[in-house]
């Protein structure tokens, strides 16, 4: 059965009008009844701060203490920190105040002080704050070691592939040390 050309044109025009009508209906519905549950990027209402302030736990951090002689041998860049440098990074400060009195824990001039879960962007923000208006390349021409209260520390994340704790490699957040 062949459809006459004039009827085919009517079917195409009718189909286009139906599609435009459906799209227009959805648009009109969206204008009249906007979604209230979606956070706005430009919104500054008090409820939005919780959504914007939450951080995804996406890495494990490992704080290692280093023997000063090993730091010199490895030609690490030393960055002196004070309490103010930790204003936005209390977890890093708590970790660097941790005490590990186990003499067996030393392994080739360093030992793990602690590890904790966090957001990887915090490490880079910490690096930027410690560099005090220098680029990371200027600040850390070699591996950074942070001096805090006369002790020397490095901070690693498992995304950097530098964890020494068994089971904490490459995205395993249920590791035990």
C-alpha positions as CSV (number, residue, x, y, z in Angstrom):
1,X,0.0,0.0,0.0
2,X,1.5,3.3,-1.1
3,X,0.8,6.5,0.9
4,X,0.1,9.5,-1.4
5,X,2.8,12.3,-1.2
6,X,0.3,14.8,0.2
7,X,-0.6,12.5,3.1
8,X,3.1,11.8,3.8
9,X,3.7,15.5,4.2
10,X,0.8,15.7,6.7
11,X,2.2,12.8,8.7
12,X,5.6,14.3,8.9
13,X,4.2,17.7,9.9
14,X,1.9,16.1,12.5
15,X,4.9,14.1,13.9
16,X,7.0,17.3,14.2
17,X,4.1,19.1,15.9
18,X,3.7,16.2,18.4
19,X,7.4,16.1,19.2
20,X,7.6,19.9,19.7
21,X,4.4,19.8,21.8
22,X,5.9,17.2,24.1
23,X,9.2,19.1,24.4
24,X,7.3,22.3,25.1
25,X,5.2,20.6,27.7
26,X,8.3,19.4,29.6
27,X,9.8,22.9,29.3
28,X,6.7,24.5,30.6
29,X,6.4,22.0,33.5
30,X,10.1,22.7,34.4
31,X,9.4,26.5,34.5
32,X,6.2,26.2,36.5
33,X,7.5,23.5,38.9
34,X,11.3,23.8,39.3
35,X,13.2,21.1,41.1
36,X,13.7,22.1,44.7
37,X,16.0,19.2,45.7
38,X,18.9,20.0,43.3
39,X,21.6,22.3,44.8
40,X,22.4,25.3,42.8
41,X,26.0,26.1,42.0
42,X,25.3,29.8,42.6
43,X,23.2,29.3,45.7
44,X,24.4,30.5,49.1
45,X,21.6,29.3,51.3
46,X,22.7,27.8,54.7
47,X,21.6,24.3,53.7
48,X,23.9,24.2,50.7
49,X,27.1,24.6,52.8
50,X,26.7,21.0,54.1
51,X,26.7,19.7,50.5
52,X,29.6,21.9,49.4
53,X,31.6,21.3,52.6
54,X,31.5,17.5,52.5
55,X,34.6,15.8,51.3
56,X,34.9,12.4,49.7
57,X,37.2,10.0,51.4
58,X,39.3,9.0,48.5
59,X,42.8,8.2,49.9
60,X,44.8,7.0,52.9
61,X,47.5,9.3,54.2
62,X,50.7,8.0,55.8
63,X,52.8,10.1,58.0
64,X,56.5,9.0,58.3
65,X,59.1,10.3,60.7
66,X,62.6,10.6,59.3
67,X,66.0,10.5,60.9
68,X,67.8,13.8,60.2
69,X,70.9,12.0,58.8
70,X,68.7,10.1,56.3
71,X,67.1,13.4,55.2
72,X,70.5,14.9,54.5
73,X,71.7,11.8,52.6
74,X,68.6,11.8,50.4
75,X,68.9,15.5,49.7
76,X,65.3,16.2,50.7
77,X,63.9,19.7,50.7
78,X,63.2,20.8,54.3
79,X,60.2,23.0,55.0
80,X,59.9,24.4,58.5
81,X,56.3,24.4,59.8
82,X,54.7,26.1,62.8
83,X,51.3,25.7,64.4
84,X,49.7,28.3,62.1
85,X,50.6,26.2,59.0
86,X,48.1,23.6,60.3
87,X,45.1,25.9,60.8
88,X,43.2,24.2,58.0
89,X,44.8,20.8,58.4
90,X,44.3,19.6,62.0
91,X,44.5,15.9,61.1
92,X,48.1,16.4,59.7
93,X,49.1,18.2,62.9
94,X,47.7,15.6,65.2
95,X,49.6,13.0,63.2
96,X,52.8,14.8,63.5
97,X,52.4,15.1,67.2
98,X,51.9,11.4,67.5
99,X,54.6,9.4,69.4
100,X,55.9,6.1,68.2
101,X,58.3,4.8,70.8
102,X,58.8,1.4,69.2
103,X,62.6,1.2,68.5
104,X,62.0,-1.7,66.1
105,X,59.7,0.5,64.0
106,X,62.6,2.3,62.4
107,X,63.3,1.0,58.9
108,X,66.2,2.5,56.9
109,X,66.0,5.8,58.7
110,X,62.3,6.3,58.8
111,X,59.2,4.9,60.6
112,X,55.5,5.1,60.1
113,X,53.9,7.4,62.7
114,X,50.3,7.0,61.7
115,X,47.9,6.7,58.8
116,X,44.4,8.0,58.3
117,X,41.8,8.4,55.7
118,X,41.1,11.7,54.0
119,X,40.6,13.7,50.8
120,X,43.6,13.8,48.5
121,X,43.0,17.5,47.6
122,X,43.8,18.3,51.3
123,X,47.4,17.1,50.7
124,X,47.9,19.4,47.8
125,X,46.3,22.3,49.6
126,X,48.6,21.6,52.5
127,X,51.6,21.6,50.2
128,X,50.5,25.0,48.7
129,X,50.0,26.5,52.2
130,X,53.5,25.2,53.3
131,X,55.1,26.7,50.2
132,X,53.9,30.2,51.2
133,X,53.3,31.9,47.8
134,X,55.8,29.8,45.9
135,X,55.0,27.2,43.3
136,X,55.4,23.6,44.3
137,X,58.4,23.3,41.9
138,X,60.1,26.2,43.5
139,X,59.3,25.0,47.0
140,X,60.1,21.4,46.5
141,X,63.0,21.0,44.1
142,X,63.3,17.5,45.6
143,X,61.1,15.4,47.9
144,X,59.7,17.5,50.7
145,X,60.3,16.7,54.4
146,X,58.5,18.9,57.0
147,X,60.2,19.9,60.2
148,X,57.8,20.3,63.1
149,X,59.0,20.6,66.7
150,X,62.5,19.3,65.8
151,X,61.2,16.2,64.1
152,X,61.1,15.5,60.4
153,X,58.1,14.1,58.5
154,X,56.9,13.1,55.1
155,X,53.3,12.8,54.0
156,X,52.2,10.3,51.5
157,X,48.9,9.2,50.1
158,X,48.1,5.8,48.6
159,X,47.4,7.4,45.3
160,X,51.1,8.4,45.2
161,X,52.0,4.7,45.6
162,X,54.2,5.3,48.6
163,X,52.5,3.6,51.4
164,X,54.5,1.0,53.3
165,X,51.6,-0.4,55.4
166,X,50.5,-3.8,54.3
167,X,47.2,-3.8,52.6
168,X,47.1,0.0,52.0
169,X,48.2,0.0,48.4
170,X,46.4,1.7,45.6
171,X,42.9,2.3,46.8
172,X,42.4,-0.3,49.5
173,X,40.9,1.8,52.3
174,X,40.2,-1.1,54.6
175,X,43.8,-1.7,55.4
176,X,45.2,-2.4,58.8
177,X,48.6,-1.4,60.0
